[in-house]
Amino acid sequence: MIDISVNNLEKGFEVGKKILKGLSFTVNSGEHVAILGPNGCGKTTLFRILCGELEPDAGSAMVAPGRRIGLISQIPVYPAHWTTEDVLRDAQRRLYEISARLEELGVLMERDSSPALLHEYDALSDEFRRRGGWGMDSERSRVASGLDITPQLRAQPFDSLSGGERTRVNLARLILEDTDILLLDEPTNHLDLHATEWLEEYIRHFKGTVLSISHDRYFLDVAAQRCIEIADGAAEFYSGNYSFYVVERQRRFEEKLKQYEKDQAKIEQLQRAADKLHLWAFLGADKLHKRAFSIEKRIERLSQSEKPATARALTVKFRERDFSGDEVIVADGLGKGFSGRTLFSGVSLGVTGGERIALIGDNGAGKTTFLKLLMGEEMPDSGYIYRGPAIRAAYLPQIVRFPDERRSMLDTMLYDCRVQPQEARDRLAAFGFRGEDVFKAVGALSGGEKSRLRLCMLMGGEINLLVLDEPTNHLDIASREWMEDALEDYEQTLLFVSHDRYFIEKFATRIWTLENGQFSDFRGSWAEYGAWRERQAAISRNAGRAEKKERRDTRAPRPANAERLIAKTEKEIAAIEEKLAAIERESEENASDYEKLLELGAQREELDEKLTALYTKWEELNP
């Protein structure tokens, strides 16, 4: 069944300039699709048309009748007195209505047990059960907890929440409403790693249809089974997740380039032949003109093919300052609080030259505060932190501001970087600011453009410690790749806060985790850190089982039959866990094989269901 059908869709916001130019595609029920393309290509416009917020100029965008559609950025207006909890409960409004009616019917049937009342009661009871009514309170808490909606946040007036908090609550609302079609427009923007991983797991098992716009490449690998790229207003199709798209897009580019070069060589060959025929015709063989004109028509057809273009690579690199010595950063007994709450205390860490450290943790844990202490923008409450005497640091904050936001980009470069106009233009061009764009006031730039401009300015100085706070937060995928290119050859010390797991995996050789006011230090990559976390979780599970077993052993002995059932169940659990681990390894080995990944995904889902049932059985056998 087709859930979404888009046919020859056109939309523009300026006269004579359309961003969608005949866009056509279909999405089947239950498909998870990534919508890709650079900023401004029309992705969000497409979503707004699907939701009915915008009307297309031409063509159509149809959603199957009866299918409920939800868009994250579409936040309803609620009564002024409503709390966050009221908003979450409203998502389960139908269940509360059924519950109230069932109570009413129960009272009525004490006096009147007519078939009509019994039939209504049975039908509503069945609907209540099917929609998860008996567990609606726990489900609401599960979703809220997964998306970092704390009990304190649930008690606050919804109108008092920040934009990011409202987005998280709205996402929770859509999940609780059991929407048929989810349109996710940058869903991870306001989520920390814990909440992002929770959302990925939810979408992995979501049976409905999902369309995702995201710059989080790890998220797209999990959330998408196939990709639709909006290129020059039309659709390009890729039958796999984001990793598949990257490889396949490059293959198609190389294939098109090879065909273009082949066409150019053929054009040169045909042109020489046509020129000779015209020459011979002028020398007396008039009939040869006709053959020459026929060749020139063929040349004209071949000339219509355009050279395939790819995004310009970043052409500048960081200027590095030589560093000799061990001490880059030293912290000892470091503590800092905010508004009466301790963010962290007793922090003792050391960093040596050339290390690449990712600082991760939940939103509000104190990561940005730690960077500000390091850069001297704030003072610690206890202990100290300092940089080595030979260290020259550069800092890219999460929110970039400039001394005079009325100045143009070019003037900002001239005043702040003390460079000649031509060098300023060259450096701006390397970061994608060309032509008349350089005269745009910095105050009019988007968050991503400001980060890009600040990075451009930092690259001119000699530095040996680069500190970045969410450097990819406001950047599209192409801009993230530009930044990664810039950092690729940077060999000095790098410390960064990020939720971008692709970025972390590419650069981090050490992971600092800030959790519950304490730093933990892991030396290794993001993948190695993830494997370590899984081992720790397994150890914790096994310890919990051992503890339960110990408690069982202190109680009266069970019948032998029960012990045999427990042993058999534990053996089955271990066997399935081994199979799941093997599937994960096989998935990594076949990351670019879409058909194989689908097959493995189906196997994983089947095993997950069996494992859940076995854990339930084990719990029942171990009261």
C-alpha positions, 0 to 999 in steps of 0.5 A: 500500500502506498502511504505517500505519493508525490507527482510532478511537484513544483514550488517556488517562493520567488518569481521565476525561481523554483526550488522544487521542479517536478519532484516525483516519488512514492513511499510504501506503508512501513518504509523508512526513508531519508530525504537528502540534499543541501540546505535550501533544496526544498526538504522542509518545504516538501514536509510542509506541503505534505502536512497541508501547511503550504500549497504547491504551485503545480503537481500534487502531494497525496497522503493515503486516506485515513493515515495520521501524519505528524511533523515535529516542527508543527507544534500545536497551541495549547491552553495557557495553563497546561503543563508539559504533563497535560500535553503528554496526556493529551496525546493519549486522549482517546485512551482516557476517553475509553477508560472513562466510558468503560467506568460509566458502562460498568456502573450502567451494567450493574442495573442493565445488562442489555446486549447493546451495553455488553457489546459496546463494553466488549468493543471498547475493552478490546480497543483499549487493550489493543492500543496499550491502555493498561500500560499507558501511564508507564508508556508515557513515562518511558517515552518521556524518560527516553527523550530526557523529559525529566519529572521537573520538566513535566511539571512545568507550564508548557509555555515556559519551555525553551524551543529545544524543550518544546521540540522534545515534548512534541516528539514525545507527543507524536510517539504517544499518539501512535501516528501512522506517518512520522515526518522527522525534520532534524529530530536530533538537533535538541537531543543529547546522545542518550536521547538520540540513541533512544529515538533510533531504537524506537524508529528501528522497531516502529512499524509505521512510515518514517521520512527523515531529514537529518544532518546526523549521519549515524542517525540516517544509517539507522533510521533509513532503509533507502534515500531520496536526494533532492537534486536541482528540484527533482528526485534521485533514488538510492536503495539503501541507508546513508552509508550506501548512498555515499558509496553509490553517489560517488560511483554514479558521479564517476560513471557520469564523469567517465561518460562525459569525458567519452562524449567530449572525446567523441565530439572532438573526433566528429568535429574533425570529421565534419570539418574535413567533409566541409572542406572536401565539399568546398573543393567540389564534392557538394554532396559531402555537405549533407553528411557533414551537417548530419555529423554536426547534429550528432555533435549537438546532441552530445554537447547537451550533456553537462559535466557532472559537478561535485561539491568544492573541496576545502582548499585551506588547512590550519596553520599549526604552531610547533609544540614541544613538551608534555603539558597541554592541559592540566586540571586538578580538583576542578569544581564548578556549580551553577545556580546552586547546583554542582555541575562537576567537582574533583576533576583531575585530568591531563592532556599531552600534545597531539591527543584528540579528545571528545567530551560527551554527556547529557545536555546541561551536564556542564560540558560548555562550562568546562570549555569556558573554564579552560579558555579563561572565560569563567573561574572555577569554584574549586581547584584549577585548570591551566594550559601549558606555557607554550600553548596557543589555543583557538576556540570555536564556541557553540554560539558565535558572535562578532564584535561588530555584527554590522560589518560585512564578512570581508570587513570582519576578516580585514579588521580582525585577522589583519590580512590583505583584501585578496587574502581575505577573499581567497580564504572566504572563497575556500569556505564557500563565501564568494562573489557578492556574499562577502559583503553580507553583514555578519549579523545577517548570517545563519548560525551555520554560516557564522560558525563557518566564518569563525572557523575560516578566521581561526585557520589563519592563526598559528595554533597548537590547541583547537577547542570546538563546542558542537562544531557541526551543530548548525551545519548541513552534511556538505559543510560538515564534510568541509570542516572534517577536511580542514581538520583531517591534517591537523596534527596538534591537540584537539578537544571538542564537545559533540553529539555528532557520532560520525565526527567523534568516530572520525577524530577522537582517540580519547573519550571523556564522559561527564555524567552525574558531576564526574568525568570518566576517561576512556582511551580509544575511538567511539567504536571502541567506547561503544563496544566497552559500554556494551561489555559493561552493560553485559557485566551489569546484567550478569551481576544482576542475575547472579544477585538474584540467583544468590537471593534465590539460593538463600530461600527455600529450595525450588522444585527440581522441575523449576530449576531445570526450566530456569537453566533451560531458559538461561541457555536459550537466552545465551544462545540468542545473544550469541546469534545477535552478536554474530548478526551485528558483526555480519552487518558491519562487514556488509555495510554497503550491501542493502539486500543483505542488511535487510535480511539481517535486520529481519533476522535481528527483529525476530531474535529480539522478539524471542529474547524479550519473551525469554527474559519475561519467562525468566523473570516469571521463574525468578519471583 
